[in-house]
């Protein structure tokens, strides 16, 4: 199990003296994966907040179809940059970054929302303390008559996989963290479909926990969305259906739940 290592005075001094630069650790304890597409306004700030989660950190930016200089800015401040010429989507970007990660803990966040270091640290600590997958406890707007279909899909999946205590906490929501062992058990390719990765993790008995609530709803720029038109809604709900299909294929139509005293053969 990892132990938090306090930064040495020299490292603290270095970071204060040259706040515009980071230095990726050669043997990182934490790898921060940041997919980014045209986020030049926020990428530097996101990197600097994420870099401070642990004294031994590497930052991996997956410049996913960026054309506005995002990759150049990330490289200039010291991050490792993986350039993808065409947009493959945020989730695929996370998967690519996870494959390259060297750390014992993987932290995932996005380039368009600047999250404070203090909100990342509880996720890192949870994994250090034995949680395999540490989730943001943010559930989205639920206290309304008509709940968004994505929010409903998250709750439905957690109920199906027999983890209702998670409510709507999900790998679809950033930030989240996981151990390197969890990454390997879930599978790099499954990280490209976050709900499926969640189902795989629970099915294999990993400790998946909602750890700390970070309100990413009010800070999300929600670009490309208009009233009644969310271009990602169909995609994300479809990802949840894929996750449900996978789980049923492994656990049966009842999701490993017993029939108790029900004798179905009597009806046949």
C-alpha positions, 0 to 999 in steps of 0.5 A, a space after each residue: 500500500 502506498 504511503 504519502 511522502 511529504 515533499 522535501 523542502 527543496 522540492 517545495 522551494 523549486 515549485 515556488 521559485 518556478 511556478 510556470 514549470 512542472 517536472 514530471 517524476 521519472 518514477 511517479 507514484 501518481 499519474 494524472 491523465 488529462 484528455 484535451 481538445 482545444 483547451 488552451 484557456 484552461 490547460 495550464 491551470 488544470 495541469 498546475 492544480 493536478 501536479 500538486 497532488 503528490 510529490 512524485 507526479 507525472 502529468 500526461 496530456 492527450 491532445 485529442 484532435 487539438 488545433 488551437 495550441 493546447 498541446 504546445 502549451 501543455 508541453 511548454 509547462 512540462 507535461 508529457 503530451 501524446 498527440 492524436 491528430 483526429 478527435 477520438 473522444 474524451 474517453 478514448 483519450 483517457 484510455 490512451 493516457 492510462 496505457 502510458 501511465 507509470 504511476 501506482 495511482 491513476 487520476 483522471 480529470 478533464 482539461 476544461 474544468 480547473 479543479 483545485 488540488 484539495 479536491 483531488 487529494 481525497 481520491 488519491 488518499 482513498 486509493 492509498 488506503 485500499 480503495 481500488 476505484 475512487 469516485 467523485 460523489 457528485 450525482 447531478 441534479 436529482 431533485 426534479 420531476 424530470 431527471 436527465 436520462 444520463 443521471 437515471 442511467 448511472 443510478 440504474 447501472 449501480 442498482 443492476 450491479 448490486 452496488 446501489 450505495 453508489 447512487 449516481 456516482 460513476 466513472 463517467 464523472 471526473 475526477 476519479 482515481 484508481 490503482 494500477 492493479 484496477 486499471 490492469 484488471 478492468 482492461 485498458 480497452 474498457 476504460 474507453 467506455 466508462 460505464 462498462 469499466 464500472 461494471 467490470 470493476 464491480 463484477 470482479 469484486 474491486 472496491 469501488 467507492 464514492 469518496 469525495 463530492 466535487 461539483 463539476 456540474 456548475 463549472 462545466 462549460 456545457 459547450 455544444 448543448 442547448 435546451 433539449 439538445 445534449 449531443 453526448 446524451 445518446 452516446 452516454 446512455 448507449 454506453 450504459 446499455 453496453 455496460 448492462 449487456 456485458 454484465 448480464 452476459 457474465 452474471 445472467 439476466 438476474 445479475 447473480 441474484 437468487 430466485 429464492 422460493 420462486 419455481 419458474 419451471 412450474 409455469 412451463 
